[in-house]
Amino acid sequence: MSKEKNALFRLLISVKLTLTLFLLLAAASVLGTVLPQGSAIFYSVWFKGLLLLLCANLVACTLDRLPKTIRLLNKPETHFDSRKLLKFSLNGVLATEVPLEKTRQVVQTAVKEALGPLSALESNGAWCAFSESGRWSRLMVHIAHLSVLVVLVGVLVGSLLGFKGNMNLSQGDSSSTVMLADGQRALKLPFRVRCDKFHLSFYPTGQPREYRSDLEVIVNGKKVLSKAILVNHPLVYQGITFYQAQYGRTLKQAAIQLTDPAAKTKIDMVLPFQQAVKIPGTRHVLAVADYQDDFMGVGRAIELAYGKLDQQKDFTVRWILVDQPSFHGNAIGKYRVSVTKAQTTWFTGLEVKKDPGVWLVWGGFILLTLAIGLTFYSSHKKLWVCIEPDEKKKKTIVTFAGRASRNTQVFEEKFKELRTTLEMRLKELPLQEEIEANKKNEGLR
Amino acid sequence: MTSSLLLSLTTFLFFFCTLFYLSGTIFRYPPLLKTATITGIIALLVQTAGIALRWRESYLKGYGHIPLADMYESLVFASWAIMVIYLLFEWRIKQRALGVFPALFSFLAMAYASFSKGVDSKIQPLVPALKSNWLIAHVVTCFLGYSAFAVSFGLSALYLARKKYASDPDGQTGLLGFLPKASQLEWFNYQMVLFGFLWLSMGIITGAVWANSAWGTYWSWDPKETWSLITWLIYAAVLHARNLKGWKGERVAWLSMIGFGCVLFTYFGVNFLLSGLHSYAKQ
């Protein structure tokens, strides 16, 4: 690796970068919520850049630390002695009259109870052993980090291979066209969805109780599935999900009367919603392009499009007010327009979505929660013991030391407890033996 | 007996609980602190009964749902969760002198819920968007997180006070002498942040799963979502700084307090100042 690459890598693995990115992302998010139209920030290149940098930071840290962790976990325990143990910040020394072999038994039981069984190692003159638990806990932090990547990959998969859009269906109508969220393109589904009925119900208090659409899936003209969807209970078919998102009134057809002031003629027409109808005796067509239940507070209105069928670009478009027949703007082309009847019906607004990445996101979430919990609530604990005779003082010396990868305060308490237990048991042992010996003597007598 | 009567009683009990904790700590008089703990337990029992009764009352009205659906109910639950978390913590560390802030927050949440004109205590039916089993999981996890952060705020404040106003931060004398040592306070705060972080993570995740089944998208940068993410980022920074950069003490305490500021904004600020998909929490 060249020198610059090295410097770049060192920057990428630094905690400073992590903290800076956390705080920058937080600051950008604050701006995104408080500024007017600030939410554009979340879709901006530089916000994505920050996220990408965080990913790079994660990957680099994992590349840097995971091999070290694995090496540490695979390293066999090497030779150690009591002098080495005294260098640990958490250590203890006990001297006892109890002979070495008996001391060893006491230590083995006590450590097994506190942490786990001891494994002995060869050591000259002394009996040395160690005990450990929770090795795997050192891997959890890496799993937590990688699960964040899994979530982000899931998001990417969803945005690349999925789509999001909506479909408005009037009662009784069916469609296979999804208007995509970008508002520009439409997508054709390999099946049709029909809305049989839309229901709206209220509580006695006036609040909405339920929005329900009775939907049918139609493949090649045959009904294959029917389901009533509610908010929180969507319909899923072939990996595509239909959510109850909106509802409203829409136009079925409008009966209108055209008046030509110059020719003094009146023409009656019936216009089905969004279908062009030729005006009798002319080369022009009329169509209802849109309908609003309450147009800017003045009641129902239809949007008429007028023009020649082969020159759609030159169509004239006007809003005609249904409930204000005398409004001077109720005119299109050379005609005055009055709507004699507007027949409306319910429509349901469905949100249509396909997201093949969502399972990666869920998997990442579950992994993340578990790994965060285990990272902080488990630890790699290790304890070393050396027992050796002190020939001069005719005593047995127990030296022990311990270390925990996390929650050191808790481990320290455990360590102190172990020390007390050992002291007590080693003190009691000669007494117990004396009592037992007395009992035996009495029995013999 | 009605739920509103029990919940009013709770408000007063939390008030006295706060007074007992405060006076017990200031006058260094353990029996007062013991009284505070007992008052806290009684308040919790009364509040639990109140919540259960409200639940039942909603069924009697014909639109039964768990009382976690609006501003009033969430405030009551927040107050309950803060006290539960604090009392469990007190029982584990076997020290009673840290209850002032948690008891105060529990009292303030109840008082705000009961007396604010902006918070309607009437039982409301569930709007269609809230009719989901995820309601329980999402609200409970979020509020356990928020409540742990509230306790953490108290611990950080006491830590900073101990550092600043006591000539000997670990000493046993002076006005703050009854508190645990500064190093212990620091460790307690870290434990509380961890606990809260875990629950907040689960709260965000259950929220995402729910949003996906209700609105068809697990993340839409709705203000409430975004602010919970901001809170998450702040506490993630706390954990990384403390574990990897060895930040301890004042900087971590300040960051934890800022984190709780974000919690408050996520809860109140977003409801009252920003509009978004979570607007039903306003009522």
HADDOCK unambig.tbl for C-alpha pairs under 7 A between the chains (distance, minus, plus):
assign (segid A and resid 19 and name CA) (segid B and resid 237 and name CA) 5.65 0.50 0.50
assign (segid A and resid 22 and name CA) (segid B and resid 233 and name CA) 5.56 0.50 0.50
assign (segid A and resid 22 and name CA) (segid B and resid 237 and name CA) 6.33 0.50 0.50
assign (segid A and resid 23 and name CA) (segid B and resid 234 and name CA) 6.94 0.50 0.50
assign (segid A and resid 26 and name CA) (segid B and resid 230 and name CA) 4.84 0.50 0.50
assign (segid A and resid 26 and name CA) (segid B and resid 233 and name CA) 6.32 0.50 0.50
assign (segid A and resid 29 and name CA) (segid B and resid 226 and name CA) 6.48 0.50 0.50
assign (segid A and resid 29 and name CA) (segid B and resid 230 and name CA) 6.75 0.50 0.50
assign (segid A and resid 33 and name CA) (segid B and resid 223 and name CA) 5.74 0.50 0.50
assign (segid A and resid 208 and name CA) (segid B and resid 127 and name CA) 6.09 0.50 0.50
assign (segid A and resid 209 and name CA) (segid B and resid 127 and name CA) 5.85 0.50 0.50
assign (segid A and resid 209 and name CA) (segid B and resid 128 and name CA) 5.91 0.50 0.50
assign (segid A and resid 210 and name CA) (segid B and resid 128 and name CA) 5.41 0.50 0.50
assign (segid A and resid 211 and name CA) (segid B and resid 128 and name CA) 6.96 0.50 0.50
assign (segid A and resid 231 and name CA) (segid B and resid 128 and name CA) 6.03 0.50 0.50
assign (segid A and resid 231 and name CA) (segid B and resid 129 and name CA) 5.77 0.50 0.50
assign (segid A and resid 231 and name CA) (segid B and resid 214 and name CA) 5.57 0.50 0.50
assign (segid A and resid 232 and name CA) (segid B and resid 129 and name CA) 6.66 0.50 0.50
assign (segid A and resid 232 and name CA) (segid B and resid 132 and name CA) 6.31 0.50 0.50
assign (segid A and resid 232 and name CA) (segid B and resid 213 and name CA) 5.23 0.50 0.50
assign (segid A and resid 232 and name CA) (segid B and resid 214 and name CA) 4.09 0.50 0.50
assign (segid A and resid 233 and name CA) (segid B and resid 213 and name CA) 6.86 0.50 0.50
assign (segid A and resid 243 and name CA) (segid B and resid 215 and name CA) 6.81 0.50 0.50
assign (segid A and resid 243 and name CA) (segid B and resid 216 and name CA) 6.47 0.50 0.50
assign (segid A and resid 245 and name CA) (segid B and resid 215 and name CA) 6.92 0.50 0.50
assign (segid A and resid 351 and name CA) (segid B and resid 216 and name CA) 6.98 0.50 0.50
assign (segid A and resid 353 and name CA) (segid B and resid 216 and name CA) 6.75 0.50 0.50
assign (segid A and resid 365 and name CA) (segid B and resid 205 and name CA) 6.61 0.50 0.50
assign (segid A and resid 369 and name CA) (segid B and resid 201 and name CA) 6.92 0.50 0.50
assign (segid A and resid 369 and name CA) (segid B and resid 202 and name CA) 6.73 0.50 0.50
assign (segid A and resid 372 and name CA) (segid B and resid 198 and name CA) 6.88 0.50 0.50
assign (segid A and resid 373 and name CA) (segid B and resid 198 and name CA) 6.59 0.50 0.50
